[in-house]
Amino acid sequence: MTFDVFAHGLIMLTTTGARTGREHRVPLGPLHIDGRLFVIASAMGAPNHPAWYHNLRRNPQVTVETGTEVFAARAALPPDRDRLFAAAVEQAPGFADYQARTSRVLPVVELHRLS
């Protein structure tokens, strides 16, 4: 049996490896806030940022797959991170638990559609 990422409300984010330059795909839970698309680099509260976050910081050009469409996007750290994180916790309370597990600030990443 295979796991259908899209049936579980996830997206596939493709980044370019910061060191290798190779493509990497990772399933993530998207958040839609104020008509904008976000992901949170929570790594379930691990002490370090996930690899995909380091990748997009080096190369913010990404590909987003939603199950019904594929589009190019540019990842960015929005200036209203704290407000967005609070809104994210309202949608998905588990993010508050992840933040409580770590001393790092969980990055909120906006995915700006390019195409």
C-alpha positions in Angstrom: 0.0 0.0 0.0 1.3 3.5 -0.9 0.8 6.7 1.1 -1.1 9.2 -1.0 0.4 12.5 0.1 -2.2 14.7 -1.5 -5.1 12.8 0.0 -3.8 13.8 3.4 -3.8 17.5 2.7 -0.1 17.7 2.0 1.9 19.4 -0.7 5.2 18.2 -2.2 7.9 20.8 -2.1 10.9 20.4 -4.4 14.0 22.3 -3.4 17.5 22.4 -4.8 20.1 21.0 -2.4 22.3 23.7 -0.8 25.4 21.6 -1.1 24.7 19.1 -3.8 22.6 21.1 -6.3 20.3 18.1 -6.6 16.5 18.2 -6.4 14.9 17.1 -3.1 11.2 16.5 -2.6 9.5 16.6 0.8 5.9 16.3 1.8 4.7 19.3 4.0 1.5 20.4 5.5 0.5 23.7 3.8 -1.2 26.6 5.6 -3.5 29.1 3.9 -3.6 32.4 5.7 -5.1 35.6 4.2 -5.1 34.0 0.8 -1.3 33.3 1.1 0.4 29.9 1.1 2.8 29.0 3.9 4.8 26.1 5.4 6.5 26.0 8.7 10.0 24.6 9.2 9.1 22.8 12.4 11.0 19.5 12.0 8.5 18.4 14.8 10.4 20.6 17.3 13.9 19.2 16.6 16.8 21.4 17.7 17.9 22.0 14.1 16.1 23.4 11.0 15.0 20.7 8.5 17.3 20.2 5.4 14.6 21.6 3.1 14.7 24.9 4.9 18.5 25.2 4.5 18.0 24.4 0.8 15.5 27.1 0.1 17.5 29.7 2.0 20.4 29.0 -0.5 18.0 28.8 -3.5 14.5 30.1 -2.9 13.2 28.9 -6.3 11.0 25.9 -5.5 8.3 23.7 -7.1 5.0 23.1 -5.3 2.8 20.1 -6.1 -0.7 20.2 -4.7 -2.2 17.1 -6.3 -4.2 19.1 -8.8 -1.5 21.4 -10.0 2.3 22.0 -10.1 3.7 25.5 -10.0 7.0 27.3 -9.6 7.3 29.5 -6.4 9.7 31.7 -4.6 10.2 31.0 -0.9 10.5 34.0 1.4 10.5 34.8 5.1 7.6 37.2 5.7 8.1 40.2 8.0 4.9 39.4 9.9 6.2 36.0 11.1 4.8 36.2 14.6 1.2 37.1 13.5 1.4 34.3 10.9 2.7 31.8 13.4 -0.2 32.6 15.7 -2.7 32.2 12.9 -1.0 28.9 12.0 -1.4 27.6 15.6 -5.1 28.4 15.3 -5.3 26.2 12.2 -2.9 23.5 13.4 -2.4 23.6 17.2 0.5 21.0 17.0 2.8 23.8 15.9 2.6 25.3 19.4 3.8 21.9 20.8 6.7 21.8 18.3 7.7 25.4 19.2 7.6 24.4 22.9 10.0 21.5 22.3 12.8 23.7 20.9 14.7 26.9 21.7 14.9 27.9 18.0 12.2 30.0 16.5 10.3 28.0 14.0 10.5 29.7 10.6 7.4 30.5 8.7 8.0 30.4 5.0 5.7 32.0 2.4 5.6 30.3 -1.0 4.9 33.0 -3.7 3.5 31.5 -6.9 5.5 32.5 -9.9 3.5 30.8 -12.7 
